[in-house]
């Protein structure tokens, strides 16, 4: 019996070159198909204080080998990942995706630091803590969110949330007077490294905003924000409005140039079409003219036929050669007075004259 398609696709061997640049693994050929119910979640992840934990069972961590072999469904591997998650972007989502896929059966807990801790140890954030909590809650890979997460993980915090492994990128994170805040986690064998996504980070996004600050300020002023809300001075506000008007004029000029170019292009295309049609019609006209008035044209044949008909109509009809001829008896000739010669005759009548002479002679003889 042939196995189902999904099992055949899932049985493809993985590539030997390992994972991709962002920690994801690929299958050679067609990626495996997933069931429809696993394509997304319907509700955000709950907060840790909303989840009941059975403390009657002892907290016994699983080893890395046990986690890789796969644990029972009722005992998933509890992985913890923490961060600021300001301006939540695809780099954050990819890191959480890697943490979720570290082991076959993973329960991902994400800790989000509060505004107070972040402002003290790292700096000012764009989003406040409630906005950052909400953003992490709506990530599909997150199973639970810890609000006001500690900056440094203590054994008490790990035991309270029954954490088996801590997921973070392997770059040493120096803060709070320590060269690496995850050093004791690595020494305890609880650290699971992930990879950063190159080309995007919260600092990069803020740098883009600062670099193009004038553009964004003008855009928000145009959308109805006040100069006070944007922390823009009166002079800068007028300058931005003037720049906006200049840009509008430039845009109109550019639009007019583009439309004029399109118009000229259309005129050129139409003129080319007209020239081509004129050439075709002129060739057709010349051909028809030569066919009518040329050396071997139809007009010459018509004139020849007309001339022949005119000549035929003018010339007399000849008697038919087959008509019967009537034999005439020779008329009696008479002799000129005082002469025995016959009067002069045309050559055509010689035969008759000769016969007449003979007749005259015969008469003389008889006389």
Buried (B, 14 or more C-beta within 10 A) or exposed (E): EEEEEEEEBEEEEEEEEEEEEBBEEEEEEEEBEEEEEEEEBEEBBEBBEEEEEEEEEEBEBBEBEBBEEEBEEEBBBBBBBBBBBBBBBEBBBBBBBBBBBBBEBBBBBBBBBBBEBBEEBBEEBEBEBEBBBBBBBEBBBBBBBBBEBBBEBEEEBBEBBBBBBBBBBEEEBEEEEBEEBBEBBBEEEBBBBBBBBEEBBBEEBBEEEEEEEEEBBBEBBEEEEEBEEBEBEEEBBEBBBEBBEEEEEEEEEEEEEEEEEEEEEEEEEEEEEEEEEEEEEEEEEEEEEEEEEEEEBEEEEEEEEEEEEEEEEEEEEEEEEEEEEEEEEEEEBEEEEEEEEBEEEEEEEEEBBEEBBEEBEEEEEEE
